[in-house]
Amino acid sequence: MGVSGCGKTTVGALLADRLDVPYAEGDDFHPLANIEKMAAGIPLTDEDRWPWLDTVATWLHEHSETGGVASCSALRRVYRDRLRAKAPDTYFVHLAATRVELMRRMTGRLGHFMPTILLDSQLATLEPLDQDEAGVALNALQPPGVLVTEAVEKWRADHR
């Protein structure tokens, strides 16, 4: 979880590979209307997000027996609650980075629909994990392999 540019796709795919479970890119679940809206620099509303979150939650639920990793911004507690409603064992890995680093990453990637103009609205929306939420916050400035190792170690420690 995290804002655009934090490394969700890179770390999520590596994490799924390390755990030998399926991976789902959360952006692939967005309806075309959401993608067009974001590409135009218009932030999504909660009403835009609910069906998308429900689709991600369904995917997580369908993989609850075998495990799976899905990248999803999950910026607010209420969004994470919505995911946990269908997939109660969801464990969140929050990739946190500075605005400067996020902007650098976003301007350097090609072919992504999310414009840099939406970064500030995402940062304003972001609610870090609460103490009672299953998950870990990691410094996304670390190399992806280190982040994957830290995420796995923390998940294992929390599931002993």
HELIX and SHEET records of a PDB file:
HELIX    1   1 LYS A    8  LEU A   19  1                                  12    
HELIX    2   2 GLY A   26  PHE A   29  5                                   4    
HELIX    3   3 LEU A   32  ALA A   39  1                                   8    
HELIX    4   4 ASP A   46  GLU A   62  1                                  17    
HELIX    5   5 ARG A   77  LYS A   86  1                                  10    
HELIX    6   6 ARG A   99  GLY A  108  1                                  10    
HELIX    7   7 THR A  116  LEU A  118  5                                   3    
HELIX    8   8 LEU A  119  THR A  125  1                                   7    
HELIX    9   9 PRO A  144  ASP A  158  1                                  15    
SHEET    1   A 2 TYR A  23  GLU A  25  0                                        
SHEET    2   A 2 VAL A  69  SER A  71  1                                        
SHEET    1   B 2 PHE A  92  ALA A  96  0                                        
SHEET    2   B 2 GLY A 135  ASN A 139  1                                        
END                                                                             
